[in-house]
Amino acid sequence: MAALLYASRAADCPYEIVLVASNDPEAKGLRLAEAEGIATFAHSHKGMKRAEHDAVMDAAIRASGAQWVALAGYMRILTAGFVEGWQGRMVNIHPSLLPKYTGLHTHERAIEAGDSHGGVTVHLVTAELDDGPILGQTPVAIVAGDTPDTLAARVLIAEHQLYSRCLASLVTRERDPDWLLSRLREMALALPGTEERESHGSPGWRVGGKYFAHFNDQHHGTPHVALLAKTSSADEVEGLAESSPQAYFKPAYYGAAGWVGVILNREELDWEQVREWLERSWRAVAPKKLAAMMEFGG
């Protein structure tokens, strides 16, 4: 927690810590946070059901205005409901090179196995213990004569450096054109018969030889990173752009032909909505037989 706190004080750090919370009212981290002027919250889990305590912690986090949760020595297994509520926005650090050595005694297990390296992993939190997409890893060499304590001391140095870097990358990736393109590409290419082909210098996706989606990276003077998808008409494009300007815009040239810009670099983007736009646009140009197969397959 202290490493994340002091990293957040750098002028170029993209995150700030708004709350330090614990299930232990005597946790030393709370005293440090208070001394550094950061709000704190503590509520003992003793005598409470796990789900009840998670609900209390969740309410405090949300009341603080936090958009992300970083676990730092929080030694309680979280309920699936709590994890689901922060899906993709809760991150944890684990002292091993996952998927090796989930759980406890990781350094001892690495030494006993004769591994050349221990290490540390930062990952998104899922309902499975020490699972979830890996955001970053740092291997730490195991040297002759190492004990679990000496290895742990070196791994801790790596932890302090890796965690803040991964957290900074995580909170900014939703505005990163490369990451947005990778997500969009994965969704587009999952549709039957789709191929990717560059169009006017940008990635585009076709089915049956016709484009159904384009990637727009701040083209023609707009600030938007966006999916360009087909609609029913230019009138629909105008209506979407007027009613929800935070989500849609009328792209230059394409807008007059009935293509809408679905803005990707915005807060709380609904990726299921993006998927729906891709599928709708795909159906608009896909050969009838292929579209019928898509409908049959659900």
Disulfide bonds with the S-S distance in Angstrom:
none
